[in-house]
Amino acid sequence: MNIFLNSLSGVLTILVMIVVGYGLTRIGWFNESISRLIAKLVTQVALPLYMMTTIMTRFSKKALVQLLPDLRFPVISMLLLFALSFLVVKLLHIDQSKRGLFKSMFFNSNTIFVGLPVNMALFGQDSLPYVLVYYMANTFFFWTLGVYLIKQDGQTKEPFSWFATLKKVFSPPLLGFMIGVVFVLLGIQLPTFLLSDAQYIGNLTIPLSMFFIGIQLALVGLSHLTINKDSLGILGGRFIAAPLVMALLVMTAPLPLLLKQVFIIQAAMPVMTNAPVVAKLYGADADYAAVMVTESTLISMIVIPILMVLIQGIH
């Protein structure tokens, strides 16, 4: 019971910030343009600095070299989920116009806007390296395979550009992570004042991310949320199949317990926030994606404490 209450406390910490963002949007402080501004501020400024400074201040060269091979676990799990999505699409008779988007949302998770603050609340700073490893795999798969699948549903003639996709893969957050790794491996240290400035700005990441989720919930509108076979398929993939596959992969592996727990929680995060944006770009069903982001984000607040209790049995 204590585990459940502690997990619930961590989730409530996040939920309060989401509610503040939601409430301020409802009374007119925030709107769609503010939402885009916050997303840009987080992904292009705060988060890259957060990743860079955390790597530089919390890791040694030896620790980084030992960490990177663990990337294989999220890679394998996402490939298995991708394969499973084909079966689920057939079993649920998902409409042809939504199949690519369905598959993309089925196997990709929201590792940063929700995953990062949730893991920090539940496990503290020690969880960050494992969060970042999962993020690397998730980012790569979403901006390559995930985007390609969404484009298959599209009604526009917007061409699929590998160059543009690579730019998305090597996004500012991932570049911040890579710069931090390079600095640690080469023994480069920033001047104290620059490192402090970067840390102050980086600390905006978690509260702004939660405000962003609250704004999106208010903009979509809770009245648009419905449960049908399409949504149940996505929710089943995110909250049952994904953590189960990851648990089976890491359960017997000789890995730190914290790594196993973080990877399972990251696998069970809601739908990728970027899915509606990409869907709109390619003429796919952006409203469907937005509703799934909202539904899965809300339900994750119930699933996470339950999942935390279940993963206590993993050693």
C-alpha positions in Angstrom: 0.0 0.0 0.0 2.9 2.4 0.8 4.3 1.8 -2.7 1.0 2.7 -4.2 0.7 5.8 -2.1 4.2 6.9 -2.9 3.7 6.3 -6.6 0.4 8.2 -6.4 2.1 11.1 -4.7 4.7 11.3 -7.5 1.9 11.2 -10.1 -0.1 13.9 -8.2 3.0 16.1 -8.2 2.8 16.0 -12.0 -1.0 16.2 -12.2 -1.2 19.4 -10.2 1.0 21.2 -12.7 -1.1 19.8 -15.5 -4.3 21.1 -13.8 -2.7 24.5 -13.4 -2.0 24.6 -17.1 -5.5 23.4 -17.9 -7.1 25.9 -15.6 -5.1 28.9 -16.9 -6.1 27.9 -20.4 -9.8 27.7 -19.5 -9.7 31.2 -18.1 -8.0 32.6 -21.2 -4.4 33.0 -20.1 -3.1 30.3 -22.6 -4.1 29.5 -26.1 -2.9 27.6 -29.2 -0.1 30.1 -30.0 1.1 29.9 -26.4 1.1 26.2 -26.6 3.3 26.2 -29.7 5.6 28.7 -28.0 6.0 26.5 -24.9 6.6 23.4 -27.0 9.3 25.3 -28.9 10.8 26.7 -25.7 11.0 23.2 -24.1 12.2 21.2 -27.0 14.7 23.7 -28.5 16.0 25.6 -25.4 15.2 24.1 -22.0 15.4 20.4 -22.6 18.7 20.4 -24.6 20.4 22.3 -21.8 18.8 20.1 -19.2 20.1 17.0 -20.9 23.6 18.5 -21.5 24.1 19.7 -18.0 22.7 16.6 -16.3 25.1 14.4 -18.3 28.0 16.7 -17.5 27.3 16.9 -13.8 26.2 13.3 -13.0 28.2 11.0 -15.2 31.7 9.8 -15.5 33.3 8.5 -18.7 33.1 4.9 -17.3 29.4 5.2 -16.5 28.5 6.4 -20.0 30.4 3.6 -21.7 28.6 1.1 -19.5 25.2 2.7 -20.2 24.9 2.9 -24.0 24.7 -0.8 -24.6 21.4 -0.8 -22.7 19.9 0.9 -25.8 19.2 -2.5 -27.2 16.3 -3.1 -24.9 14.0 -0.2 -26.0 15.0 -0.9 -29.6 14.0 -4.5 -29.4 10.8 -3.8 -27.5 9.6 -1.2 -30.1 10.3 -3.5 -33.0 8.3 -6.2 -31.3 5.4 -3.7 -30.7 5.6 -2.6 -34.3 5.2 -6.2 -35.5 2.3 -6.7 -33.0 0.5 -3.6 -34.3 -0.1 -5.3 -37.7 -2.0 -8.1 -35.9 -4.0 -5.7 -33.8 -5.0 -3.6 -36.8 -6.4 -6.7 -38.5 -8.1 -8.0 -35.4 -9.8 -4.7 -34.7 -10.6 -4.0 -38.4 -9.0 -0.5 -38.1 -10.1 1.8 -41.0 -7.6 1.9 -43.8 -7.3 5.7 -43.5 -6.1 5.4 -39.9 -3.9 2.3 -40.0 -0.5 4.0 -40.3 -1.3 6.5 -37.5 -2.7 3.7 -35.3 0.6 1.7 -35.7 2.7 4.7 -35.0 0.8 5.6 -31.8 0.8 1.9 -30.8 4.5 1.5 -30.5 5.9 5.0 -29.7 5.5 6.6 -26.3 5.7 10.1 -24.8 9.2 9.8 -23.3 9.8 13.5 -22.6 6.7 15.6 -22.0 5.3 13.0 -19.7 8.0 10.3 -19.3 10.7 12.6 -18.0 8.8 14.4 -15.2 7.0 11.2 -14.2 10.3 9.2 -13.8 11.9 12.2 -12.0 8.9 12.3 -9.6 8.9 8.6 -9.0 12.7 7.7 -9.0 14.6 11.0 -8.7 17.6 12.2 -10.5 19.2 8.7 -10.6 16.6 7.7 -13.2 17.6 10.3 -15.8 20.3 8.3 -17.6 17.9 5.5 -18.3 15.2 7.9 -19.3 17.6 9.4 -21.9 18.6 6.0 -23.2 15.0 5.1 -23.9 14.4 8.6 -25.3 17.2 8.0 -27.9 15.5 4.9 -29.2 12.0 6.3 -29.1 13.0 9.5 -31.0 14.8 7.6 -33.7 11.8 5.3 -34.3 9.1 8.0 -34.2 10.9 10.3 -36.7 11.7 7.6 -39.1 9.3 4.6 -39.0 6.5 6.4 -37.1 6.5 9.4 -39.5 6.6 7.1 -42.6 3.5 5.2 -41.3 1.6 8.4 -40.6 2.4 9.6 -44.1 0.7 6.5 -45.6 -2.6 7.8 -44.2 -2.2 11.3 -45.6 -4.3 13.0 -48.2 -1.7 15.6 -49.1 1.1 15.4 -51.6 3.7 16.5 -49.1 6.8 14.4 -50.0 8.6 12.3 -47.4 12.1 13.7 -47.1 14.8 11.6 -45.5 16.9 14.8 -45.1 14.1 16.4 -43.2 13.5 13.2 -41.1 17.2 13.1 -40.2 16.9 16.7 -39.0 14.0 15.6 -36.8 15.9 12.6 -35.4 18.9 14.8 -34.5 16.6 17.2 -32.7 17.9 19.8 -30.2 17.2 17.5 -27.2 19.1 14.6 -28.7 21.9 17.0 -29.7 22.0 18.3 -26.2 22.4 14.7 -24.9 25.1 14.0 -27.5 27.1 17.2 -26.6 27.0 16.3 -23.0 28.3 12.8 -23.8 31.1 14.2 -25.9 32.1 16.7 -23.2 32.3 14.0 -20.6 34.2 11.6 -22.8 36.7 14.4 -23.8 36.9 15.8 -20.2 35.7 19.2 -21.3 34.3 21.4 -18.5 32.2 24.6 -19.0 33.0 27.8 -16.9 31.0 27.7 -13.7 28.8 30.6 -14.6 27.8 29.1 -18.0 27.1 25.7 -16.4 24.9 27.5 -13.8 23.0 29.5 -16.4 22.4 26.3 -18.4 21.1 24.5 -15.3 18.7 27.3 -14.5 17.2 27.3 -18.0 17.2 23.5 -18.1 15.1 23.4 -14.9 12.2 25.0 -16.8 11.8 21.7 -18.6 9.5 19.8 -16.3 7.0 22.5 -15.2 6.7 23.9 -18.8 6.2 20.3 -20.1 3.3 19.8 -17.7 1.8 23.2 -18.5 1.9 22.1 -22.2 0.0 18.9 -21.4 -2.6 20.9 -19.5 -3.0 23.4 -22.3 -3.5 20.6 -24.8 -6.1 18.9 -22.7 -8.0 22.2 -22.5 -7.7 22.9 -26.2 -8.9 19.5 -27.3 -11.8 19.6 -24.8 -12.7 16.7 -22.5 -16.1 16.4 -24.2 -14.4 15.0 -27.3 -13.0 12.0 -25.5 -14.7 8.7 -26.5 -13.9 5.1 -26.0 -14.2 2.8 -29.0 -12.3 0.0 -30.6 -9.7 2.3 -32.1 -9.0 4.0 -28.8 -9.0 0.7 -26.9 -6.5 -0.7 -29.3 -4.1 2.2 -28.7 -4.6 2.2 -25.0 -4.1 -1.5 -24.8 -0.8 -1.1 -26.8 0.4 1.7 -24.6 -0.6 0.4 -21.2 -0.6 -3.4 -21.5 1.4 -4.6 -24.4 4.3 -2.1 -24.2 5.1 -2.5 -20.5 4.6 -6.3 -20.7 7.0 -6.7 -23.6 9.6 -4.6 -21.9 9.1 -6.5 -18.6 9.7 -9.8 -20.4 12.9 -8.4 -22.0 14.5 -7.0 -18.8 13.1 -9.3 -16.1 15.9 -11.9 -16.2 18.6 -9.7 -17.6 21.6 -8.8 -15.3 20.6 -5.1 -15.2 20.2 -2.6 -12.3 16.8 -2.7 -10.8 16.3 1.0 -11.4 17.0 0.6 -15.1 14.4 -2.1 -15.3 11.8 0.0 -13.6 12.4 3.1 -15.6 12.3 1.2 -18.9 9.0 -0.4 -18.0 7.5 3.0 -16.9 8.8 4.6 -20.1 7.3 1.9 -22.2 3.9 2.6 -20.6 3.8 6.3 -21.3 1.0 7.9 -23.3 0.9 8.6 -27.1 3.7 10.7 -28.5 2.8 14.4 -28.3 4.1 15.0 -31.8 1.7 12.6 -33.5 -1.1 15.2 -34.1 1.4 17.7 -35.5 2.8 15.2 -38.0 -0.7 13.9 -38.8 -1.7 17.5 -39.7 1.4 18.0 -41.8 0.7 14.9 -44.0 -3.1 15.2 -44.1 -3.8 12.3 -41.8 -6.5 12.3 -39.1 -4.9 14.9 -36.7 -8.1 15.1 -34.5 -7.9 11.3 -33.9 -4.3 11.7 -32.9 -5.0 14.7 -30.6 -7.9 12.8 -28.8 -5.6 9.8 -28.3 -2.8 12.0 -26.9 -5.4 13.4 -24.4 -7.1 10.2 -23.5 -3.8 8.3 -23.0 -2.3 11.1 -20.9 -5.3 11.2 -18.6 -5.4 7.4 -18.2 -1.7 7.2 -17.6 -2.2 9.0 -14.3 -4.3 6.0 -13.2 -2.1 3.3 -14.8 1.3 4.5 -13.4 0.6 4.0 -9.7 -0.8 0.5 -10.4 2.2 -0.3 -12.6 4.6 0.9 -9.9 3.1 -1.7 -7.5 3.3 -4.5 -10.1 7.0 -3.8 -11.0 8.1 -4.1 -7.3 8.2 -7.9 -8.0 11.0 -7.5 -10.5 14.5 -8.1 -9.3 
